[in-house]
């Protein structure tokens, strides 16, 4: 499913040991063709099979893990140094090839294209599961681990300066926040670019994020999201939802923490049929329910873009 693509940001920077990122990018091997070698045997499995109809780049690029942090109790965040020709649009994912692991992972970038341009790295946030690629990330991956990656996906936001402004409505469930966080960061980068140039190079509307998770600990990137909303209070806003009962207290009262699911009334306040462009990423039941509600509120189907990974 295609969509305009744009958005990036450099909220808080990851404090990760990555002194060799630039050097590595100059020394990596040339990208490989997807038709050659032992990659072809993996193409019909799991992630590759589910995303067979999605657009993909032709090249498979070598890369190296240069930083690892625990984003939550169940999610590890990798910083990865990539080939100088590697590129992606905010919201896209990678086919993640691991030496010695037969199955291929599929992980969305949770960093902005701007970070890639500035530092030659990308970030991936991977939740623990028994699926071999995710299990490898949590149990065997170390700084210095080498992998191969290929960019794909039709879920992205990548506007050109001549595009009219849209109001982004971003709705995330659980680790579905990853591509939407990339989009939010990219949007902030474009706003900073406008400010630095002293003009309006990009027509940036507003962006509102609804982020729902089981508990406060699973609200990944919450502090960074709150910070970017503070930096651009006239452009960005957010509502956090936790669906399990909890005694957690929101340390940022200016961000909205809610208990329970995202409501129709909340969505109605953010929908304008001509200006709103909605990106959804989360479990299929959530995607279906939110999509139906948005269409009932008058948002055209072609202004609702979704990605589901469950």
Backbone as CSV, one residue per row, in Angstrom:
resi,resn,N_x,N_y,N_z,CA_x,CA_y,CA_z,C_x,C_y,C_z
1,UNK,0.849,-1.175,0.000,0.000,0.000,0.000,0.888,1.228,0.000
2,UNK,0.757,2.067,-1.016,1.652,3.200,-1.135,1.101,4.404,-0.412
3,UNK,2.018,5.320,-0.088,1.621,6.542,0.585,2.726,7.546,0.420
4,UNK,2.405,8.837,0.573,3.474,9.817,0.544,4.446,9.519,1.657
5,UNK,5.708,9.856,1.570,6.627,9.481,2.606,7.393,10.669,3.130
6,UNK,7.516,10.791,4.428,8.369,11.829,4.979,8.448,11.764,6.476
7,UNK,9.254,12.389,7.162,9.386,12.482,8.610,10.670,11.917,9.184
8,UNK,11.272,12.582,10.097,12.479,12.113,10.759,12.681,12.904,12.018
9,UNK,13.574,12.711,12.831,13.777,13.528,14.016,15.035,13.065,14.676
10,UNK,15.598,13.841,15.524,16.787,13.424,16.217,16.577,13.595,17.691
11,UNK,15.379,13.389,18.169,15.013,13.567,19.571,16.234,13.342,20.425
12,UNK,16.113,12.542,21.469,17.306,12.254,22.250,18.175,11.327,21.439
13,UNK,19.456,11.473,21.562,20.352,10.606,20.808,20.685,9.404,21.653
14,UNK,20.738,8.262,21.020,21.104,7.046,21.739,22.541,7.152,22.225
15,UNK,22.770,6.813,23.465,24.137,6.777,23.971,24.649,5.357,23.746
16,UNK,25.255,5.171,22.571,25.701,3.845,22.181,27.150,3.907,21.730
17,UNK,27.921,2.871,22.055,29.320,2.855,21.603,29.397,2.565,20.127
18,UNK,29.671,3.576,19.306,29.707,3.353,17.868,30.828,4.150,17.211
19,UNK,32.047,4.084,17.756,33.123,4.899,17.220,33.572,4.492,15.834
20,UNK,33.254,3.261,15.406,33.759,2.788,14.119,32.714,2.853,13.031
21,UNK,31.569,3.469,13.293,30.469,3.436,12.325,30.906,3.975,10.969
22,UNK,31.490,5.187,10.937,31.885,5.786,9.667,32.994,4.979,8.993
23,UNK,33.973,4.552,9.772,35.061,3.757,9.210,34.507,2.485,8.600
24,UNK,33.607,1.842,9.319,33.024,0.595,8.817,32.310,0.819,7.499
25,UNK,31.554,1.930,7.413,30.789,2.182,6.197,31.695,2.355,4.987
26,UNK,32.911,2.753,5.216,33.838,2.919,4.095,34.503,1.601,3.708
27,UNK,34.394,0.591,4.556,35.143,-0.642,4.323,34.246,-1.819,3.950
28,UNK,32.921,-1.659,4.051,32.055,-2.805,3.801,32.125,-3.245,2.351
29,UNK,31.701,-4.479,2.122,31.710,-5.036,0.786,30.647,-4.379,-0.075
30,UNK,30.721,-4.613,-1.357,29.710,-4.078,-2.266,28.385,-4.770,-2.012
31,UNK,27.248,-4.080,-2.270,25.950,-4.721,-2.099,25.802,-5.907,-3.033
32,UNK,25.013,-6.893,-2.587,24.824,-8.109,-3.365,23.464,-8.108,-4.041
33,UNK,23.359,-8.801,-5.116,22.083,-8.945,-5.804,21.191,-9.913,-5.043
34,UNK,19.884,-9.679,-5.083,18.957,-10.571,-4.381,18.811,-11.901,-5.106
35,UNK,19.313,-11.989,-6.341,19.121,-13.219,-7.100,20.278,-14.195,-6.936
36,UNK,21.327,-13.766,-6.272,22.503,-14.622,-6.231,22.731,-15.286,-4.903
37,UNK,23.601,-16.279,-4.902,24.099,-16.884,-3.669,23.046,-17.575,-2.854
38,UNK,23.290,-17.649,-1.536,22.437,-18.440,-0.668,21.259,-17.654,-0.112
39,UNK,21.045,-16.404,-0.566,19.891,-15.640,-0.092,18.589,-16.219,-0.631
40,UNK,18.623,-16.784,-1.837,17.393,-17.192,-2.497,16.654,-18.279,-1.737
41,UNK,17.353,-19.106,-0.992,16.701,-20.205,-0.291,15.810,-19.713,0.842
42,UNK,15.983,-18.452,1.246,15.233,-17.927,2.386,13.980,-17.175,1.953
43,UNK,13.796,-16.936,0.658,12.798,-15.986,0.219,11.358,-16.418,0.467
44,UNK,11.083,-17.676,0.662,9.709,-18.132,0.806,9.327,-18.377,2.258
45,UNK,10.146,-17.960,3.179,9.893,-18.269,4.580,9.383,-17.062,5.344
46,UNK,8.395,-17.274,6.200,7.968,-16.313,7.201,7.798,-14.899,6.656
47,UNK,8.629,-13.984,7.157,8.529,-12.575,6.786,8.552,-12.379,5.273
48,UNK,9.438,-13.066,4.583,9.521,-12.899,3.133,8.245,-13.322,2.446
49,UNK,7.646,-14.380,2.926,6.395,-14.853,2.341,5.259,-13.871,2.613
50,UNK,5.196,-13.355,3.838,4.118,-12.436,4.200,4.197,-11.114,3.445
51,UNK,5.406,-10.722,3.082,5.585,-9.414,2.444,5.940,-9.546,0.964
52,UNK,5.622,-10.686,0.373,6.026,-10.949,-1.007,5.479,-9.919,-1.989
53,UNK,4.316,-9.346,-1.694,3.714,-8.383,-2.623,4.204,-6.960,-2.396
54,UNK,5.036,-6.741,-1.380,5.529,-5.398,-1.069,6.714,-5.018,-1.958
55,UNK,6.882,-3.733,-2.146,8.041,-3.246,-2.893,9.314,-3.491,-2.093
56,UNK,10.411,-3.768,-2.812,11.720,-3.977,-2.199,12.798,-3.374,-3.066
57,UNK,13.866,-2.936,-2.412,15.040,-2.551,-3.179,15.695,-3.807,-3.744
58,UNK,16.549,-3.650,-4.746,17.198,-4.805,-5.357,18.417,-5.285,-4.584
59,UNK,19.083,-4.380,-3.906,20.371,-4.725,-3.290,20.219,-5.217,-1.861
60,UNK,21.074,-6.167,-1.501,21.226,-6.625,-0.119,22.564,-6.075,0.383
61,UNK,22.512,-5.303,1.469,23.711,-4.615,1.954,24.275,-5.262,3.217
62,UNK,25.584,-5.418,3.293,26.204,-5.876,4.539,26.161,-4.759,5.579
63,UNK,26.096,-5.127,6.849,26.012,-4.150,7.935,26.614,-4.749,9.192
64,UNK,26.865,-3.900,10.191,27.487,-4.345,11.433,26.833,-3.682,12.635
65,UNK,26.486,-4.476,13.630,25.909,-3.954,14.867,26.998,-3.199,15.624
66,UNK,26.705,-1.935,15.969,27.715,-1.133,16.678,27.204,-0.607,18.011
67,UNK,26.000,-0.976,18.414,25.485,-0.574,19.716,24.231,-1.349,20.062
68,UNK,24.055,-1.661,21.341,22.875,-2.390,21.821,22.463,-1.795,23.163
69,UNK,21.171,-1.475,23.318,20.638,-1.083,24.621,19.316,-1.805,24.850
70,UNK,18.913,-1.898,26.102,17.594,-2.426,26.446,16.601,-1.269,26.446
71,UNK,15.712,-1.262,25.472,14.708,-0.212,25.397,13.612,-0.435,26.429
72,UNK,13.335,-1.707,26.724,12.406,-2.096,27.788,12.814,-3.490,28.237
73,UNK,12.030,-4.091,29.118,12.345,-5.445,29.580,12.246,-6.469,28.458
74,UNK,11.491,-6.165,27.430,11.267,-7.132,26.348,11.774,-6.665,24.990
75,UNK,12.327,-5.469,24.913,12.731,-4.905,23.620,14.190,-4.460,23.662
76,UNK,14.990,-4.947,22.715,16.365,-4.493,22.539,16.439,-3.569,21.326
77,UNK,17.240,-2.547,21.481,17.434,-1.599,20.389,18.852,-1.732,19.863
78,UNK,18.956,-1.977,18.560,20.251,-2.131,17.905,20.589,-0.870,17.130
79,UNK,21.816,-0.430,17.233,22.337,0.584,16.322,23.239,-0.135,15.336
80,UNK,23.024,0.120,14.042,23.679,-0.662,13.002,24.354,0.265,12.007
81,UNK,25.661,0.062,11.796,26.418,0.794,10.790,26.168,0.150,9.432
82,UNK,25.871,0.973,8.440,25.430,0.441,7.154,26.330,0.917,6.016
83,UNK,26.161,0.267,4.875,26.873,0.596,3.653,26.532,2.030,3.229
84,UNK,27.475,2.773,2.638,27.198,4.165,2.251,26.085,4.318,1.223
85,UNK,25.747,3.265,0.487,24.660,3.351,-0.497,23.303,2.974,0.093
86,UNK,23.277,2.530,1.333,22.025,2.140,1.990,21.146,3.381,2.176
87,UNK,19.855,3.253,1.860,18.920,4.358,2.061,17.537,3.787,2.348
88,UNK,16.713,4.577,3.029,15.340,4.153,3.305,14.460,5.380,3.499
89,UNK,13.154,5.143,3.454,12.175,6.185,3.729,11.554,5.919,5.098
90,UNK,11.210,6.985,5.800,10.665,6.848,7.150,9.399,5.989,7.119
91,UNK,9.411,4.904,7.907,8.295,3.974,7.950,8.610,2.616,7.351
92,UNK,9.692,2.513,6.587,10.015,1.250,5.931,10.699,0.268,6.881
93,UNK,10.863,-0.979,6.401,11.480,-2.043,7.177,12.632,-2.647,6.401
94,UNK,13.331,-3.576,7.053,14.398,-4.317,6.378,14.135,-5.815,6.472
95,UNK,14.488,-6.525,5.396,14.712,-7.968,5.482,16.037,-8.115,6.222
96,UNK,16.045,-8.920,7.283,17.203,-9.006,8.180,17.786,-10.406,8.079
97,UNK,18.903,-10.533,7.352,19.559,-11.821,7.122,20.683,-12.017,8.141
98,UNK,20.627,-13.121,8.873,21.596,-13.402,9.933,22.415,-14.632,9.547
99,UNK,23.733,-14.526,9.530,24.544,-15.710,9.204,24.238,-16.866,10.149
100,UNK,23.974,-18.043,9.584,23.702,-19.226,10.384,22.262,-19.370,10.838
101,UNK,21.413,-18.379,10.548,19.986,-18.456,10.909,19.190,-18.553,9.617
102,UNK,18.470,-19.649,9.443,17.783,-19.888,8.181,16.658,-18.897,7.928
103,UNK,15.873,-18.606,8.956,14.725,-17.725,8.765,15.160,-16.268,8.710
104,UNK,14.394,-15.491,7.966,14.713,-14.087,7.734,13.825,-13.213,8.607
105,UNK,14.424,-12.238,9.282,13.651,-11.314,10.101,13.099,-10.176,9.282
106,UNK,12.114,-9.505,9.849,11.563,-8.301,9.246,11.362,-7.270,10.335
107,UNK,12.163,-6.215,10.337,12.127,-5.226,11.415,12.056,-3.823,10.829
108,UNK,11.142,-3.006,11.349,11.015,-1.623,10.896,12.096,-0.751,11.515
109,UNK,12.584,0.215,10.741,13.505,1.200,11.289,12.777,2.045,12.331
110,UNK,13.453,2.348,13.429,12.885,3.248,14.434,13.762,4.486,14.568
111,UNK,14.481,4.802,13.520,15.293,6.016,13.457,14.922,6.761,12.187
112,UNK,15.442,7.954,12.054,15.077,8.792,10.913,16.081,8.660,9.777
113,UNK,15.657,8.933,8.546,16.627,9.021,7.452,17.702,10.075,7.729
114,UNK,17.350,11.087,8.513,18.331,12.118,8.841,19.491,11.574,9.656
115,UNK,19.219,10.672,10.605,20.297,10.059,11.381,21.222,9.273,10.471
116,UNK,20.666,8.569,9.506,21.477,7.827,8.543,22.379,8.776,7.758
117,UNK,21.828,9.906,7.323,22.626,10.861,6.553,23.741,11.465,7.398
118,UNK,23.446,11.728,8.670,24.432,12.392,9.531,25.508,11.441,10.040
119,UNK,25.123,10.199,10.384,26.051,9.320,11.110,26.278,7.964,10.452
120,UNK,25.556,7.671,9.379,25.767,6.398,8.701,25.244,5.194,9.454
121,UNK,24.224,5.402,10.313,23.673,4.311,11.116,22.145,4.339,11.076
122,UNK,21.547,3.190,11.406,20.106,3.089,11.611,19.859,2.402,12.950
123,UNK,18.648,2.525,13.465,18.240,1.842,14.690,17.082,0.894,14.402
124,UNK,17.130,-0.274,15.043,16.035,-1.242,15.014,15.690,-1.600,16.446
125,UNK,14.400,-1.650,16.775,13.953,-2.070,18.110,13.214,-3.389,17.947
126,UNK,13.702,-4.439,18.597,13.216,-5.801,18.369,12.662,-6.386,19.672
127,UNK,11.418,-6.800,19.629,10.798,-7.414,20.805,11.167,-8.893,20.883
128,UNK,11.359,-9.376,22.106,11.725,-10.779,22.298,10.577,-11.701,21.903
129,UNK,10.883,-12.671,21.062,9.984,-13.788,20.773,10.862,-15.013,20.533
130,UNK,10.228,-16.158,20.353,10.962,-17.375,20.028,11.272,-17.483,18.540
131,UNK,10.735,-16.559,17.732,11.050,-16.578,16.306,12.558,-16.402,16.146
132,UNK,13.226,-17.260,15.365,14.690,-17.285,15.349,15.392,-15.939,15.180
133,UNK,14.965,-15.059,14.251,15.698,-13.786,14.142,15.595,-12.929,15.403
134,UNK,14.395,-12.809,15.983,14.239,-12.028,17.212,14.970,-12.698,18.380
135,UNK,14.920,-14.019,18.435,15.611,-14.745,19.491,17.124,-14.521,19.394
136,UNK,17.649,-14.496,18.174,19.074,-14.232,17.974,19.448,-12.839,18.478
137,UNK,18.616,-11.849,18.153,18.892,-10.480,18.601,19.015,-10.430,20.121
138,UNK,18.151,-11.175,20.837,18.114,-11.094,22.296,19.115,-12.016,22.992
139,UNK,19.588,-13.033,22.309,20.423,-14.014,22.997,21.840,-14.157,22.443
140,UNK,22.075,-13.758,21.198,23.378,-14.003,20.583,24.018,-12.763,19.972
141,UNK,23.223,-11.784,19.628,23.748,-10.587,18.968,24.661,-9.808,19.911
142,UNK,25.793,-9.361,19.403,26.729,-8.550,20.180,27.227,-7.405,19.302
143,UNK,27.838,-6.405,19.936,28.508,-5.366,19.167,29.577,-6.030,18.300
144,UNK,29.543,-5.739,17.024,30.457,-6.373,16.083,29.811,-7.463,15.252
145,UNK,28.601,-7.912,15.626,27.899,-8.924,14.827,27.610,-8.371,13.433
146,UNK,27.806,-9.216,12.436,27.583,-8.806,11.055,26.299,-9.442,10.528
147,UNK,25.526,-8.645,9.793,24.267,-9.088,9.211,24.180,-8.533,7.792
148,UNK,23.124,-8.897,7.089,22.827,-8.328,5.774,21.395,-7.813,5.797
149,UNK,21.144,-6.733,5.085,19.817,-6.120,5.124,19.393,-5.650,3.738
150,UNK,18.087,-5.731,3.509,17.485,-5.227,2.277,16.241,-4.414,2.651
151,UNK,16.133,-3.217,2.150,15.028,-2.317,2.498,13.793,-2.637,1.674
152,UNK,12.633,-2.581,2.331,11.374,-2.785,1.630,10.224,-2.097,2.340
153,UNK,9.061,-2.187,1.727,7.858,-1.675,2.355,7.230,-0.514,1.611
154,UNK,5.894,-0.514,1.564,5.123,0.546,0.929,4.467,1.460,1.951
155,UNK,4.842,1.293,3.212,4.316,2.082,4.324,5.390,3.108,4.670
156,UNK,5.252,4.325,4.159,6.259,5.346,4.422,5.662,6.730,4.196
157,UNK,6.365,7.727,4.703,5.967,9.119,4.526,7.198,9.887,4.080
158,UNK,7.199,10.359,2.835,8.396,10.944,2.238,8.003,12.104,1.329
159,UNK,7.576,13.237,1.904,7.066,14.331,1.079,8.173,15.085,0.356
160,UNK,7.811,15.689,-0.732,8.714,16.600,-1.428,8.307,18.031,-1.071
161,UNK,9.193,18.989,-1.270,8.860,20.370,-0.901,7.605,20.907,-1.588
162,UNK,7.276,20.369,-2.746,6.116,20.881,-3.482,4.792,20.263,-3.022
163,UNK,4.840,19.242,-2.172,3.613,18.593,-1.712,2.831,19.502,-0.773
164,UNK,1.492,19.457,-0.850,0.688,20.245,0.087,0.805,19.679,1.498
165,UNK,0.565,20.519,2.479,0.636,20.083,3.878,-0.494,19.120,4.188
166,UNK,-0.202,18.135,5.042,-1.224,17.234,5.554,-1.099,17.201,7.074
167,UNK,-2.193,16.850,7.726,-2.159,16.643,9.171,-2.031,15.149,9.415
168,UNK,-0.930,14.750,10.006,-0.674,13.335,10.235,-1.387,12.859,11.499
169,UNK,-2.045,11.726,11.375,-2.612,11.030,12.520,-1.906,9.681,12.591
170,UNK,-1.098,9.484,13.614,-0.297,8.275,13.780,-0.894,7.458,14.911
171,UNK,-1.244,6.203,14.629,-1.874,5.348,15.642,-1.064,4.070,15.759
172,UNK,-0.482,3.844,16.947,0.423,2.705,17.156,-0.071,1.813,18.273
173,UNK,0.101,0.515,18.086,-0.167,-0.464,19.128,1.090,-1.263,19.406
174,UNK,1.586,-1.233,20.657,2.765,-2.016,21.019,3.983,-1.643,20.201
175,UNK,4.730,-2.678,19.724,5.936,-2.400,18.942,5.600,-1.859,17.555
176,UNK,4.310,-1.724,17.245,3.909,-1.021,16.030,4.326,0.439,16.044
177,UNK,4.855,0.906,17.164,5.349,2.278,17.244,6.574,2.490,16.367
178,UNK,7.330,1.447,16.062,8.624,1.619,15.393,8.564,2.464,14.119
179,UNK,7.772,2.089,13.102,7.771,2.908,11.886,7.155,4.286,12.103
180,UNK,6.212,4.386,13.035,5.586,5.680,13.289,6.535,6.617,14.026
181,UNK,7.372,6.063,14.873,8.404,6.864,15.536,9.392,7.397,14.497
182,UNK,9.750,6.550,13.530,10.619,6.993,12.447,9.976,8.151,11.691
183,UNK,8.694,8.045,11.430,7.962,9.105,10.739,7.939,10.385,11.571
184,UNK,7.682,10.250,12.867,7.657,11.420,13.739,9.020,12.106,13.770
185,UNK,10.088,11.332,13.879,11.434,11.897,13.902,11.764,12.595,12.589
186,UNK,11.345,12.010,11.496,11.602,12.599,10.181,10.871,13.928,10.037
187,UNK,9.640,13.988,10.525,8.885,15.236,10.477,9.596,16.334,11.250
188,UNK,10.104,15.987,12.412,10.832,16.966,13.215,12.099,17.429,12.498
189,UNK,12.788,16.514,11.836,13.972,16.896,11.078,13.623,17.899,9.980
190,UNK,12.494,17.686,9.311,12.084,18.600,8.243,11.730,19.973,8.801
191,UNK,11.107,19.993,9.968,10.811,21.275,10.606,12.103,22.008,10.966
192,UNK,13.097,21.277,11.461,14.379,21.892,11.785,15.071,22.406,10.520
193,UNK,14.922,21.643,9.434,15.500,22.073,8.157,14.860,23.379,7.707
194,UNK,13.549,23.476,7.836,12.854,24.721,7.497,13.388,25.884,8.326
195,UNK,13.556,25.637,9.615,14.032,26.684,10.516,15.452,27.111,10.155
196,UNK,16.317,26.142,9.856,17.719,26.446,9.547,17.844,27.227,8.241
197,UNK,16.953,26.962,7.295,17.029,27.637,5.996,16.362,29.002,6.022
198,UNK,15.630,29.277,7.110,14.939,30.547,7.222,13.728,30.660,6.326
199,UNK,13.277,29.525,5.819,12.122,29.547,4.922,11.187,28.401,5.202
200,UNK,10.351,28.079,4.204,9.395,26.984,4.313,9.673,26.005,3.171
201,UNK,10.794,25.296,3.278,11.162,24.366,2.217,10.153,23.222,2.099
202,UNK,9.612,22.793,3.253,8.611,21.726,3.275,7.333,22.251,3.912
203,UNK,6.195,21.851,3.355,4.904,22.238,3.907,4.515,21.222,4.977
204,UNK,4.760,21.568,6.216,4.528,20.644,7.322,3.253,21.034,8.055
205,UNK,2.303,20.114,8.104,1.096,20.340,8.886,1.336,19.937,10.330
206,UNK,0.325,19.376,10.953,0.470,18.910,12.335,0.660,17.398,12.354
207,UNK,1.057,16.880,13.508,1.184,15.433,13.693,0.698,15.091,15.093
208,UNK,-0.280,14.195,15.176,-0.745,13.729,16.477,-0.558,12.219,16.550
209,UNK,0.016,11.779,17.678,0.274,10.355,17.890,-0.628,9.797,18.977
210,UNK,-1.330,8.721,18.666,-1.986,7.872,19.666,-1.132,6.618,19.795
211,UNK,-0.691,6.332,21.004,0.182,5.174,21.231,-0.402,4.358,22.376
212,UNK,-0.784,3.123,22.059,-1.399,2.236,23.040,-0.500,1.036,23.302
213,UNK,-0.320,0.702,24.581,0.474,-0.467,24.970,-0.147,-1.088,26.214
214,UNK,0.289,-2.312,26.537,-0.280,-3.003,27.694,0.019,-2.281,28.991
215,UNK,1.226,-1.762,29.122,1.605,-1.067,30.347,2.582,0.039,30.012
216,UNK,2.879,0.869,30.998,3.725,2.035,30.758,5.133,1.652,30.336
217,UNK,5.628,0.499,30.800,6.980,0.067,30.449,7.103,-0.267,28.965
218,UNK,5.979,-0.595,28.322,5.996,-0.948,26.904,5.707,0.255,26.006
219,UNK,5.600,1.436,26.583,5.468,2.653,25.783,6.872,3.084,25.341
220,UNK,7.377,2.408,24.322,8.737,2.647,23.854,8.906,4.095,23.388
221,UNK,10.074,4.641,23.642,10.453,5.986,23.189,9.594,7.092,23.800
222,UNK,8.898,6.789,24.895,7.949,7.757,25.454,8.612,9.088,25.788
223,UNK,9.775,9.048,26.410,10.441,10.294,26.789,10.822,11.115,25.559
224,UNK,11.329,10.445,24.533,11.723,11.156,23.315,10.515,11.738,22.591
225,UNK,9.436,10.980,22.569,8.208,11.484,21.943,7.722,12.730,22.678
226,UNK,7.752,12.667,23.996,7.335,13.817,24.798,8.228,15.022,24.525
227,UNK,9.538,14.774,24.385,10.468,15.869,24.130,10.205,16.552,22.799
228,UNK,9.938,15.775,21.759,9.717,16.396,20.453,8.394,17.164,20.439
229,UNK,7.417,16.686,21.201,6.159,17.437,21.321,6.385,18.760,22.049
230,UNK,7.300,18.777,23.006,7.650,20.027,23.689,8.400,20.968,22.756
231,UNK,9.266,20.394,21.906,10.055,21.228,21.001,9.178,21.927,19.970
232,UNK,8.127,21.243,19.520,7.229,21.805,18.510,5.788,21.760,19.012
233,UNK,5.472,22.517,20.060,4.136,22.401,20.671,3.000,22.830,19.753
234,UNK,3.299,23.643,18.747,2.255,24.062,17.816,2.072,23.080,16.668
235,UNK,2.941,22.076,16.612,2.889,21.103,15.515,2.599,19.681,15.990
236,UNK,3.197,19.254,17.108,3.120,17.870,17.545,2.347,17.738,18.853
237,UNK,1.613,16.654,18.969,0.916,16.326,20.218,0.787,14.815,20.300
238,UNK,0.488,14.296,21.494,0.419,12.851,21.656,-0.518,12.477,22.791
239,UNK,-1.069,11.280,22.679,-1.845,10.650,23.740,-1.308,9.245,23.938
240,UNK,-0.942,8.914,25.168,-0.482,7.574,25.499,-1.615,6.830,26.192
241,UNK,-1.803,5.575,25.805,-2.836,4.731,26.406,-2.196,3.462,26.945
242,UNK,-2.590,3.061,28.151,-2.210,1.744,28.657,-3.491,0.965,28.923
243,UNK,-3.498,-0.283,28.469,-4.732,-1.065,28.484,-4.874,-1.978,29.684
244,UNK,-3.800,-2.175,30.452,-3.896,-2.953,31.681,-3.939,-2.010,32.873
245,UNK,-4.669,-2.415,33.894,-4.734,-1.582,35.099,-3.350,-1.429,35.700
246,UNK,-3.038,-0.210,36.135,-1.702,0.071,36.638,-1.751,1.237,37.608
247,UNK,-0.774,1.264,38.501,-0.644,2.387,39.429,0.453,3.346,38.973
248,UNK,0.986,3.120,37.752,2.047,3.991,37.240,1.564,5.429,37.136
249,UNK,2.432,6.363,37.495,2.112,7.778,37.410,2.897,8.385,36.259
250,UNK,2.229,9.180,35.440,2.893,9.821,34.316,3.797,10.944,34.819
251,UNK,5.121,10.842,34.586,6.023,11.893,35.051,5.966,13.152,34.197
252,UNK,5.249,13.093,33.076,5.150,14.241,32.173,3.684,14.650,32.066
253,UNK,3.170,15.446,32.980,1.755,15.769,32.972,1.300,16.494,31.715
254,UNK,2.239,17.125,30.978,1.803,17.817,29.770,1.548,16.842,28.630
255,UNK,2.020,15.610,28.734,1.619,14.576,27.787,0.428,13.856,28.401
256,UNK,-0.411,13.312,27.549,-1.663,12.757,28.049,-1.554,11.249,28.204
257,UNK,-1.628,10.758,29.449,-1.634,9.325,29.730,-3.058,8.907,30.055
258,UNK,-3.544,7.929,29.317,-4.917,7.477,29.495,-4.935,5.991,29.800
259,UNK,-5.929,5.565,30.565,-6.130,4.154,30.848,-7.290,3.656,29.982
260,UNK,-7.058,2.551,29.285,-8.080,2.019,28.391,-7.724,2.263,26.936
261,UNK,-8.566,1.784,26.055,-8.289,1.843,24.620,-8.586,3.235,24.050
262,UNK,-8.045,3.472,22.864,-8.301,4.720,22.146,-9.781,4.775,21.785
263,UNK,-10.419,5.904,22.059,-11.869,6.002,21.879,-12.247,6.703,20.579
264,UNK,-13.492,6.492,20.179,-14.020,7.160,18.992,-14.009,8.672,19.171
265,UNK,-14.337,9.137,20.360,-14.363,10.584,20.616,-12.979,11.198,20.430
266,UNK,-11.945,10.513,20.887,-10.587,11.014,20.722,-10.211,11.089,19.244
267,UNK,-10.559,10.053,18.487,-10.254,10.048,17.059,-11.027,11.138,16.331
268,UNK,-12.288,11.321,16.687,-13.116,12.322,16.025,-12.486,13.709,16.121
269,UNK,-11.892,14.007,17.263,-11.293,15.324,17.458,-10.062,15.546,16.573
270,UNK,-9.533,14.468,15.995,-8.303,14.569,15.200,-8.512,14.329,13.710
271,UNK,-9.746,14.102,13.291,-10.008,13.742,11.895,-10.601,14.915,11.123
272,UNK,-9.940,15.254,10.027,-10.481,16.193,9.048,-10.401,15.486,7.700
273,UNK,-11.540,15.188,7.069,-11.541,14.343,5.861,-10.629,14.811,4.738
274,UNK,-10.406,16.121,4.608,-9.570,16.614,3.517,-8.100,16.768,3.895
275,UNK,-7.798,16.910,5.178,-6.416,17.195,5.574,-5.713,16.037,6.275
276,UNK,-6.478,15.161,6.911,-5.861,14.110,7.726,-5.347,12.959,6.865
277,UNK,-4.137,12.535,7.146,-3.560,11.323,6.563,-3.166,10.433,7.734
278,UNK,-3.762,9.256,7.810,-3.581,8.397,8.982,-2.676,7.213,8.662
279,UNK,-1.728,6.975,9.557,-0.857,5.802,9.497,-1.124,4.950,10.728
280,UNK,-1.432,3.669,10.511,-1.719,2.730,11.592,-0.702,1.604,11.562
281,UNK,-0.228,1.207,12.740,0.624,0.021,12.819,0.396,-0.654,14.159
282,UNK,0.017,-1.935,14.112,-0.265,-2.672,15.333,-0.894,-4.010,15.019
283,UNK,-1.477,-4.665,16.013,-2.110,-5.971,15.802,-3.314,-5.848,14.877
284,UNK,-3.608,-6.883,14.077,-4.735,-6.823,13.147,-6.073,-6.403,13.765
285,UNK,-6.468,-6.907,14.946,-7.761,-6.469,15.497,-7.809,-4.958,15.749
286,UNK,-6.696,-4.403,16.191,-6.631,-2.959,16.410,-6.730,-2.210,15.082
287,UNK,-5.982,-2.662,14.090,-6.004,-2.026,12.773,-7.427,-2.006,12.211
288,UNK,-8.103,-3.156,12.307,-9.456,-3.262,11.759,-10.427,-2.340,12.486
289,UNK,-10.347,-2.309,13.812,-11.273,-1.492,14.595,-11.036,-0.005,14.353
290,UNK,-9.783,0.427,14.371,-9.479,1.852,14.179,-9.833,2.274,12.750
291,UNK,-9.521,1.441,11.762,-9.844,1.773,10.374,-11.339,1.968,10.185
292,UNK,-12.130,1.062,10.740,-13.582,1.171,10.610,-14.087,2.454,11.272
293,UNK,-13.569,2.750,12.459,-13.996,3.967,13.151,-13.651,5.204,12.337
294,UNK,-12.453,5.242,11.788,-12.043,6.406,10.997,-12.910,6.583,9.765
295,UNK,-13.239,5.492,9.089,-14.106,5.602,7.921,-15.510,6.021,8.316
296,UNK,-16.003,5.532,9.454,-17.307,5.965,9.950,-17.310,7.461,10.262
297,UNK,-16.129,7.989,10.613,-16.005,9.422,10.910,-15.788,10.259,9.651
298,UNK,-15.786,9.600,8.495,-15.708,10.332,7.232,-14.339,10.399,6.597
299,UNK,-13.341,9.731,7.180,-12.015,9.749,6.568,-11.987,8.759,5.407
300,UNK,-11.665,9.213,4.194,-11.652,8.312,3.046,-10.666,7.158,3.228
301,UNK,-11.017,6.025,2.672,-10.181,4.830,2.801,-8.777,5.051,2.262
302,UNK,-8.658,5.861,1.195,-7.335,6.071,0.612,-6.468,7.023,1.431
303,UNK,-6.989,7.512,2.543,-6.197,8.344,3.453,-5.887,7.593,4.755
304,UNK,-6.056,6.273,4.713,-5.720,5.411,5.842,-4.705,4.387,5.351
305,UNK,-3.504,4.451,5.874,-2.422,3.554,5.469,-2.049,2.702,6.672
306,UNK,-1.914,1.397,6.474,-1.627,0.561,7.640,-0.560,-0.473,7.379
307,UNK,0.067,-0.898,8.472,1.066,-1.958,8.463,0.744,-2.863,9.654
308,UNK,0.672,-4.155,9.434,0.440,-5.082,10.556,1.454,-6.207,10.489
309,UNK,1.953,-6.575,11.679,3.062,-7.530,11.742,2.738,-8.761,12.564
310,UNK,1.472,-8.894,12.984,1.149,-10.045,13.834,0.430,-11.101,13.047
